[in-house]
Amino acid sequence: SASVFPSQKPKSELVRTSLRLLTSSAYRLQSECRKALPPEPSAAPDIQLVTQQVIQCAYDIAKAAKQLVTITTKENNN
C-alpha cells in the first residue's frame, strides 16, 4: 500500500479493505506456489488442490485490484 498511497494513509474504508484483500491474497498466492515446488520429491502436494488455491488467490487479487481502480477513479472524478 505504501507505493499506491505513498504520502498518506487511505481514508476510505473501502480502499483499506481492498488493500488488505490484495495483500493477503498475494501472500496466500506466494505460499500456495511454494507448496507446488516441495523441497523433496517425497513431499509431493495435491496438485489439483494447489491449482484451485492458486486460481482462487489470483481471482482475489484481480477482484481487489478492480475494486481499487473503481474506487480511486470515482474519488478522482469527484
C-alpha positions, -999 to 999 in steps of 0.1 A, spaced: 0 0 0 29 23 5 36 26 -32 -1 31 -41 -6 58 -14 29 70 -5 21 102 14 -10 93 33 -29 65 49 -60 58 28 -91 75 43 -117 53 26 -126 21 44 -133 5 10 -97 13 -1 -83 -1 31 -104 -33 27 -93 -37 -9 -57 -32 0 -60 -58 28 -75 -83 3 -48 -76 -22 -20 -80 3 -34 -112 20 -42 -128 -14 -6 -120 -26 8 -137 5 -15 -167 0 -5 -170 -36 31 -170 -27 25 -197 -1 5 -219 -25 31 -216 -52 58 -227 -27 37 -258 -20 38 -267 -57 76 -269 -55 83 -291 -24 120 -293 -13 118 -331 -15 100 -352 -42 85 -374 -15 66 -344 -2 46 -340 -34 15 -319 -29 -21 -325 -42 -15 -305 -74 -52 -302 -82 -59 -287 -47 -29 -263 -51 -40 -253 -85 -75 -245 -72 -60 -224 -44 -37 -206 -69 -67 -198 -91 -87 -185 -61 -58 -163 -50 -54 -149 -85 -91 -142 -86 -90 -124 -52 -60 -103 -64 -78 -93 -96 -110 -85 -76 -91 -63 -51 -73 -46 -80 -106 -39 -98 -121 -25 -66 -91 -2 -61 -94 11 -97 -131 16 -94 -128 34 -60 -99 56 -70 -115 65 -103 -147 76 -86 -127 96 -60 -106 113 -86 -137 123 -106 -153 140 -76 
